[in-house]
Amino acid sequence: MEQTEQSKTPAGGFDLGTWLGRNQAFTLVAGRCSAALAECLIEIKETKRYRALEDTWEDFCSQRLGVSRATADRVVRQYRRLGSTFSKLSSFVRIKPSEYQIIADAVTEDGLSYGGEIIPLDAEHAPKLAEALEALQRQYAPQPSAAQSAGDTLAKAERLLEAALATFDQLQATDLDDDGRLRLVVAAEEGRDHLERIRASTTI
């Protein structure tokens, strides 16, 4: 007699059929997973409870959760690395692990600390959580050093100069009228004089 899925469900612990009926697939696809769901995924994987319904973890993820094994494994890794507060917070607002690490010290099981208050981690406060997160990310984001800023500006100037020189080469190869050739010569001489002044003031 063929064994049914219900009879294959292990006794004790949570019921796989009941767990799968709570739209976990949509939650995972949406990139949000509560702490409870993440803990269930870890238990299913580590205790191999998925074998009650599918032979492999990969088949269980694709056939029963509607997501790839890589997605489910990512949820498990994130929970282990970032803990339950990240899972709880990401259930109500979109936040990347890298973004969470910036403001992690402001998050506890009680809520998100911002502006002298604790904002509860629940759906009712989702808009307020999103606003606070944006403000905290700006506040805690590492600022580029003066050397980095100067380096970025120099790199941008180099790209612009290369583009300008390439444009001059293109113009030189075209059939410019007398006025156009004169303007090209004047612009090139002004650029040369400017570069000479920069070189004269720079000590190498």
C-alpha positions as CSV (number, residue, x, y, z in Angstrom):
1,M,0.0,0.0,0.0
2,E,1.4,3.4,-1.0
3,Q,2.5,5.5,1.9
4,T,0.8,8.9,2.1
5,E,2.6,12.2,3.0
6,Q,0.6,12.4,6.2
7,S,1.8,9.0,7.4
8,K,5.4,10.0,6.5
9,T,5.2,13.0,8.8
10,P,7.4,12.3,11.8
11,A,5.9,12.2,15.2
12,G,6.9,14.7,17.8
13,G,8.2,18.2,17.3
14,F,6.4,20.4,14.7
15,D,4.2,19.0,11.9
16,L,5.8,19.5,8.5
17,G,2.5,19.7,6.7
18,T,1.2,22.4,9.1
19,W,4.5,24.3,8.9
20,L,4.4,24.3,5.1
21,G,0.9,25.6,5.0
22,R,1.8,29.0,6.5
23,N,3.1,30.6,3.2
24,Q,6.7,30.2,4.1
25,A,7.5,30.0,0.4
26,F,6.2,33.5,-0.2
27,T,8.1,34.8,2.8
28,L,11.4,33.3,1.6
29,V,10.9,34.6,-2.0
30,A,10.2,38.0,-0.7
31,G,13.5,37.9,1.1
32,R,12.0,38.1,4.6
33,C,12.1,35.4,7.1
34,S,11.0,35.6,10.8
35,A,13.2,34.2,13.5
36,A,10.8,31.4,14.1
37,L,10.8,30.3,10.4
38,A,14.6,30.5,10.3
39,E,14.8,28.3,13.4
40,C,12.4,25.8,11.8
41,L,14.5,25.7,8.6
42,I,17.6,25.0,10.7
43,E,15.9,22.2,12.6
44,I,14.5,20.6,9.5
45,K,17.9,20.7,7.8
46,E,20.0,19.5,10.7
47,T,17.7,16.8,11.9
48,K,16.9,15.8,8.3
49,R,13.2,16.0,8.9
50,Y,12.8,16.9,5.2
51,R,13.3,13.2,4.4
52,A,9.8,12.7,5.6
53,L,8.6,14.3,2.4
54,E,11.6,14.4,0.0
55,D,14.8,12.4,-0.3
56,T,17.1,15.4,-0.4
57,W,17.3,18.9,1.1
58,E,17.5,20.4,-2.4
59,D,14.3,18.6,-3.5
60,F,12.6,19.7,-0.3
61,C,13.5,23.4,-0.9
62,S,12.4,23.4,-4.5
63,Q,9.3,21.1,-4.2
64,R,8.0,22.1,-0.7
65,L,9.3,25.7,-0.2
66,G,9.2,26.8,-3.8
67,V,12.7,28.3,-3.5
68,S,16.2,27.1,-4.4
69,R,18.5,25.3,-2.0
70,A,20.8,28.4,-2.2
71,T,18.0,30.7,-1.0
72,A,17.1,28.5,2.0
73,D,20.8,28.1,2.9
74,R,21.3,31.8,2.7
75,V,18.4,32.3,5.2
76,V,20.1,29.8,7.5
77,R,23.5,31.4,7.2
78,Q,22.1,34.9,7.9
79,Y,20.3,33.7,11.0
80,R,23.4,32.0,12.4
81,R,25.6,35.0,11.6
82,L,23.2,37.9,12.5
83,G,20.9,36.4,15.0
84,S,17.2,36.6,15.7
85,T,17.0,40.4,15.8
86,F,18.0,40.6,12.1
87,S,15.4,38.1,11.2
88,K,12.7,39.8,13.2
89,L,13.6,43.3,11.9
90,S,13.7,42.1,8.3
91,S,10.2,40.7,8.7
92,F,8.8,44.2,8.7
93,V,11.3,46.3,6.7
94,R,13.6,45.6,3.9
95,I,17.2,45.6,5.1
96,K,20.3,44.0,3.7
97,P,22.8,42.1,6.0
98,S,25.5,44.7,5.2
99,E,23.1,47.5,6.2
100,Y,22.1,45.7,9.4
101,Q,25.7,45.3,10.5
102,I,26.1,49.1,10.4
103,I,23.2,49.7,12.9
104,A,23.2,46.3,14.7
105,D,24.1,47.9,18.1
106,A,20.8,49.9,18.0
107,V,18.7,46.7,17.7
108,T,17.5,44.6,20.6
109,E,14.7,42.1,21.2
110,D,12.7,45.0,22.5
111,G,13.0,47.1,19.4
112,L,15.1,49.6,17.4
113,S,16.6,52.4,19.5
114,Y,16.4,55.8,17.8
115,G,15.8,59.4,18.9
116,G,15.6,58.4,22.6
117,E,12.9,55.8,22.2
118,I,12.5,52.1,21.4
119,I,10.5,51.4,18.3
120,P,8.9,48.0,18.6
121,L,9.7,45.4,15.9
122,D,6.2,44.9,14.6
123,A,4.0,45.5,11.5
124,E,2.2,48.5,13.1
125,H,5.5,50.4,13.5
126,A,7.0,49.4,10.0
127,P,6.9,52.9,8.5
128,K,8.5,54.4,11.6
129,L,11.1,51.6,11.6
130,A,11.9,52.3,7.9
131,E,12.4,56.0,8.6
132,A,14.6,55.3,11.7
133,L,16.7,52.8,9.8
134,E,17.4,55.3,7.0
135,A,18.5,57.9,9.5
136,L,20.7,55.5,11.4
137,Q,22.4,54.3,8.3
138,R,23.3,57.8,7.4
139,Q,24.5,58.5,10.9
140,Y,26.6,55.4,11.2
141,A,27.8,55.0,7.6
142,P,31.6,55.3,7.5
143,Q,32.7,58.6,6.0
144,P,35.4,58.6,3.3
145,S,38.8,60.0,4.4
146,A,40.3,63.1,2.9
147,A,42.8,60.9,1.0
148,Q,40.0,58.8,-0.4
149,S,38.0,61.8,-1.5
150,A,41.1,63.4,-3.2
151,G,41.8,60.1,-4.9
152,D,38.3,59.8,-6.2
153,T,38.4,63.4,-7.5
154,L,41.7,62.8,-9.2
155,A,40.4,59.6,-10.9
156,K,37.4,61.5,-12.1
157,A,39.6,64.3,-13.5
158,E,41.8,61.8,-15.3
159,R,38.7,60.2,-16.9
160,L,37.4,63.6,-18.0
161,L,40.8,64.6,-19.4
162,E,41.2,61.4,-21.4
163,A,37.7,62.0,-22.8
164,A,38.5,65.6,-23.7
165,L,41.7,64.6,-25.5
166,A,39.9,61.8,-27.4
167,T,37.3,64.4,-28.5
168,F,40.0,66.8,-29.7
169,D,41.6,63.9,-31.7
170,Q,38.2,63.2,-33.3
171,L,37.6,66.9,-34.1
172,Q,41.1,67.2,-35.7
173,A,40.2,64.3,-38.0
174,T,37.0,66.0,-39.3
175,D,36.6,68.7,-41.9
176,L,36.5,71.7,-39.7
177,D,36.0,75.2,-41.3
178,D,38.5,78.0,-40.5
179,D,36.5,79.2,-37.5
180,G,36.3,75.6,-36.1
181,R,40.1,75.0,-36.6
182,L,40.8,78.3,-34.8
183,R,38.6,77.4,-31.9
184,L,40.3,74.0,-31.6
185,V,43.8,75.5,-31.6
186,V,42.8,78.1,-29.0
187,A,41.2,75.5,-26.7
188,A,44.2,73.2,-27.1
189,E,46.6,76.1,-26.2
190,E,44.6,77.1,-23.2
191,G,44.6,73.5,-22.0
192,R,48.3,73.2,-22.5
193,D,49.0,76.5,-20.6
194,H,46.8,75.3,-17.7
195,L,48.6,72.0,-17.5
196,E,52.0,73.8,-17.6
197,R,50.9,75.9,-14.6
198,I,49.9,72.7,-12.7
199,R,53.2,71.0,-13.5
200,A,55.2,74.1,-12.5
201,S,53.4,74.2,-9.1
202,T,53.8,70.5,-8.4
203,T,56.9,69.1,-6.8
204,I,57.7,65.5,-7.6
